[in-house]
Amino acid sequence: MTDTEIKVTPINKYWIKVGSEVVHRDHPGRKMYVDRIVRQSRNIKEGDYSKKHIFVLGIDCHWIDADGKYGSGRFLTMELIAYDHEQQ
């Protein structure tokens, strides 16, 4: 790679996708659905040029309680794990 080439990485390199079923580590009985992945991009100067970096700020999710109440929240990716259909 030369000095003028910029390595392009895919935006969706994370295991969490919109519409995925996830659970929170602290509440494994509550199944949630991913609504949106909140990202922020910044240009970081590296030498004579700037490079665009994308940061994940959080994952917006919603769920329905046992009482039928709608709930929503924003979580970090490290707080969420994939919902396992076979365990439930």
BADREN-344775 format. One record per residue: residue in three letters; z, y, x of N, C-alpha, C in turn. Coordinates in steps of 0.2 Angstrom, whole numbers, padded with zeros to 4 digits, always signed. Layout:
BEGIN
ALAZYXZYXZYX/...
END
This chain:
BEGIN
MET+0000-0006+0004+0000+0000+0000+0000+0006+0004/THR-0005+0011+0003-0005+0017+0007+0000+0022+0004/ASP+0000+0028+0007+0005+0033+0005+0003+0036-0001/THR-0003+0036-0003-0005+0039-0010-0005+0034-0016/GLU-0004+0028-0014-0004+0023-0020+0003+0023-0023/ILE+0003+0022-0029+0010+0022-0033+0010+0015-0036/LYS+0015+0011-0035+0016+0005-0038+0018+0006-0046/VAL+0014+0003-0050+0015+0004-0057+0019-0003-0060/THR+0025-0001-0063+0029-0007-0066+0028-0006-0073/PRO+0029-0012-0077+0028-0012-0084+0034-0008-0087/ILE+0034-0005-0092+0039-0002-0096+0044-0007-0099/ASN+0041-0012-0102+0045-0017-0105+0047-0023-0101/LYS+0051-0022-0095+0052-0027-0091+0059-0030-0093/TYR+0062-0028-0098+0069-0030-0100+0068-0035-0105/TRP+0073-0040-0106+0073-0045-0111+0074-0043-0118/ILE+0077-0037-0119+0078-0034-0125+0071-0031-0128/LYS+0069-0033-0134+0063-0030-0137+0065-0027-0144/VAL+0061-0022-0146+0062-0020-0153+0062-0026-0158/GLY+0066-0027-0163+0066-0032-0167+0070-0038-0165/SER+0072-0038-0159+0076-0044-0156+0083-0045-0160/GLU+0085-0051-0160+0092-0052-0163+0097-0053-0157/VAL+0102-0049-0157+0107-0049-0152+0114-0049-0155/VAL+0119-0050-0150+0126-0050-0152+0129-0046-0147/HIS+0135-0043-0149+0139-0039-0144+0144-0044-0140/ARG+0145-0043-0134+0149-0048-0130+0156-0048-0133/ASP+0159-0042-0136+0166-0042-0139+0166-0045-0146/HIS+0160-0045-0150+0160-0047-0157+0154-0052-0157/PRO+0155-0058-0155+0149-0063-0155+0148-0066-0162/GLY+0152-0064-0167+0150-0067-0174+0146-0062-0178/ARG+0145-0056-0175+0141-0051-0179+0134-0051-0176/LYS+0129-0053-0180+0122-0053-0177+0119-0046-0179/MET+0116-0043-0174+0113-0036-0174+0105-0037-0173/TYR+0102-0032-0175+0095-0031-0174+0093-0025-0170/VAL+0089-0025-0165+0087-0020-0161+0082-0015-0164/ASP+0084-0009-0165+0079-0004-0168+0075+0000-0163/ARG+0078+0002-0158+0075+0006-0153+0078+0005-0146/ILE+0074+0006-0141+0076+0006-0134+0076+0014-0132/VAL+0081+0017-0131+0082+0024-0129+0081+0025-0122/ARG+0075+0028-0120+0073+0029-0113+0073+0036-0111/GLN+0074+0038-0105+0073+0044-0102+0069+0044-0096/SER+0064+0048-0095+0060+0048-0089+0062+0055-0085/ARG+0062+0054-0078+0063+0059-0074+0058+0059-0068/ASN+0056+0064-0065+0052+0065-0059+0057+0066-0053/ILE+0057+0061-0049+0061+0061-0043+0057+0062-0037/LYS+0059+0068-0033+0055+0069-0028+0057+0065-0022/GLU+0051+0062-0019+0052+0057-0013+0047+0060-0008/GLY+0050+0063-0003+0045+0066+0002+0041+0072-0001/ASP+0034+0071+0000+0030+0077-0002+0028+0076-0010/TYR+0029+0070-0013+0027+0069-0020+0033+0067-0024/SER+0032+0068-0030+0037+0065-0035+0035+0059-0039/LYS+0039+0055-0040+0038+0048-0043+0042+0048-0050/LYS+0039+0046-0055+0042+0045-0062+0046+0039-0062/HIS+0052+0040-0064+0057+0035-0065+0059+0035-0072/ILE+0060+0029-0075+0062+0028-0082+0068+0024-0082/PHE+0073+0028-0086+0080+0025-0086+0081+0023-0093/VAL+0085+0017-0094+0087+0015-0101+0094+0018-0102/LEU+0094+0022-0108+0100+0025-0109+0105+0021-0114/GLY+0101+0017-0118+0105+0013-0123+0100+0009-0127/ILE+0103+0005-0131+0099+0001-0136+0102+0003-0143/ASP+0098+0005-0148+0100+0007-0155+0100+0000-0159/CYS+0105-0002-0162+0105-0008-0166+0108-0006-0173/HIS+0106-0011-0178+0110-0011-0184+0112-0018-0186/TRP+0117-0018-0191+0119-0024-0193+0122-0023-0200/ILE+0123-0029-0204+0126-0029-0211+0132-0033-0210/ASP+0138-0030-0212+0144-0033-0212+0144-0038-0218/ALA+0150-0042-0217+0151-0048-0222+0152-0044-0229/ASP+0154-0038-0229+0155-0035-0236+0149-0031-0238/GLY+0143-0032-0234+0137-0029-0236+0136-0022-0234/LYS+0140-0020-0230+0140-0013-0227+0135-0012-0221/TYR+0131-0007-0221+0126-0006-0216+0130-0003-0210/GLY+0129-0005-0204+0132-0002-0198+0127-0001-0193/SER+0128+0004-0189+0123+0005-0183+0127+0008-0177/GLY+0124+0007-0171+0127+0010-0165+0122+0009-0159/ARG+0124+0012-0154+0120+0012-0148+0125+0009-0142/PHE+0122+0004-0139+0125+0000-0134+0121+0000-0128/LEU+0125-0002-0122+0122-0003-0116+0119-0010-0116/THR+0114-0011-0111+0111-0018-0111+0116-0023-0109/MET+0120-0021-0104+0125-0026-0102+0130-0028-0107/GLU+0131-0025-0113+0135-0026-0118+0132-0031-0123/LEU+0126-0032-0123+0122-0036-0127+0120-0043-0124/ILE+0120-0048-0128+0117-0055-0126+0112-0057-0132/ALA+0108-0061-0130+0103-0064-0135+0107-0068-0140/TYR+0105-0068-0147+0107-0072-0152+0105-0079-0151/ASP+0109-0084-0151+0107-0091-0151+0107-0094-0157/HIS+0102-0096-0160+0101-0099-0167+0105-0106-0167/GLU+0104-0109-0161+0107-0116-0161+0115-0116-0161/GLN+0118-0111-0159+0125-0111-0158+0128-0109-0165/GLN+0125-0105-0169+0127-0103-0175+0127-0108-0181/
END
